[in-house]
Amino acid sequence: MEQNKIQKENLSISEAVLSTAKENLNRTAITYFGRKISYKTLFKKVRQLSLSLYSLGVKKGEVVLVALPNIPQAVYVLYALNRIGAVPAFVSPLSAEYELEDCIKKCRSDVIIAQDIVYEKLIKVFERIGKRKLVLTSAFDELGVFIKSKKENAVLWSDLLKLKTKVRLYLTPQKPQDTAVILFSGGTTGKPKAVELSNLNLNALANGTEAVCEENVRGVKMLSVLPVFHGFGLGICIHTVLYFGGECILVPRFDVQKTGKIIRKHKPHYLAVVPAMLSPLMNSKPLAKADLRGLKGVFSGGDSLSAELQEAFNNFLLKHSAQIKIRQGYGLTECVAASCLMPVGGIKKNSIGKPYPHTLYKIVKINTLEEAEKGTIGEICISGKTIMKGYFYDEAETQNALKIHCDGRLWLHTGDMGCIDEDGYVYFKGRLKRIIVSNGYNVYPSELENALVKHKDVKECCAVSVKDTKKSERAVMFAVLNSIAEKTGEKQSQLLKYMESYVSKQAMPKCIYFVEKIPRTALGKISYAELEHLAEKLENEDDSL
């Protein structure tokens, strides 16, 4: 059995999933707006699409930009391109015009497959950088409602599927280390980097995820609402599920009421979420009286999960007859998705869990390769089969992230701060770049946030740095208050006084600004860049008074 697992892990991602499809032809592979798509149909669609794309001119090694949400076409494209030996580079269809241009240039893409809503943006991009081959599809094509009007300089999905090649498609065997997909790291500052992931990276993630589930995941149903252009969404919610013959319940975007109805109707066994989704789900009307006893696991990742929100969601699960608790995980695009997860029944407060099987974690002293003492805070480093190949055409950034240590292993330097306790549990302490050096003293934003969010009137908060002529940098807090709390100067003073019991004098923020909500990126992560800009603006306004 172990030998078979290793053999499958060393296949290409398309070979792995198509082999699973052959063994499960009558099972449901995808559920999409109530439509059931079998593994037999998936098998045929992938093979047909690979021939059509080859007819369009897509060749082995070519990078194709894919701007699609969670629709069946995204799944077909993933495996059809891989079958040819081409590489899909997934981006959000909601990307801004210049973000799309940057991604096309970075990936050197001559072919783009996109949702129809992206058409106008891409035409403007083409005016600046030259025409590309463009394939358009809609969220309704796989429901039998095709785009009817022709689009200039574009091939419609229905027409693409009619293309047939007279030249036989010769499939050359892929290696485990061949590039399978490119994803863009969800940078909250600066431009995202193109992360190059191999067949082995994705297949090893699937096997590791099965192991940490601590039960048989073959044939399970997964709510696939996290986007395909994100490692968590593509790696776990789609590839891992199909790798083991499960069912992906595809949801193109997170709408709390619609998603609640889908959960209630289709009863998935697993939910993969980001923390920003939890409060809306707890308050959604469709789930008010839902029976969730069929849930086998709820995984949270992509951002920090506060102890208060974790407790609230666990109470929600208990109230709805679920026999599980939410499990906090940790990962990043550079290792596809999760590489650390809280064990079943072994929950530790504020921890992100233990490393996946065959994955190593260690903490190194800042800006060194030297391992830190047990329990001390340093940079989190990861080694294992899911570590990326590198950043596409960016050797300098690749060398900054991937380093060989004295043990001879290749380690990914995550840029995240953390520590590991005596039991092997890992603790995330914030981004390395988020360290605020105030008057020579290291201030960790996560410690400020953990202190302020304990107050009964604070719903959510975030700490960022602002420039200071005397201290170089200092901390500023943003807080979202509960509805009953008043946003007054007196309340600010009260909260600062409260924080003094938890935070040292050197680390104390100067002020707390009240906001209606904490800004987030398209992936639900806190947009620190936006908050830093807002803090600078507010600070300047205060200084001018």
Protein Blocks (a to p, Z undefined) as FASTA:
>chain_A
ZZmmmmmmmmcfklmmmmmmmmmmmpcfbdcehiacdfklmmmmmmmmmmmmmmnopaeh
iacdddddddfklmmmmmmmmmnopacddddfkbcfklmmmmmmmnopabdcddfklmmm
mmmmmmmnopaddddddfklmnopacfbdcehiacfklmmmpccfbdcddddddfklcfb
dcddddfehjdddddddfklmmmmmmmmmmmnopafehiacddfbcfkbfklmmmmmmmm
mmnopacdddfbacfklmmmmmmmnopabdcddfklmmmmmmpmklmmccfklpgbdcde
hiacdfklmmmmmmmmmmnopabdcddddddfklopacbdcdehiacehiabjadehiac
ddddehiabdcdehiacddddddjklcfbdehilklmmmmpccdfkopacddehpacddd
fkopacdebjfklpcceehiacdfklmmmmmmmpmklmbdcddddddfklopacdddddd
dfkbccdfklmmmmmmmmmmmpcfklpcfbdcddfbdcddfkopacfklmmmmmmmmmmm
mmmZZ
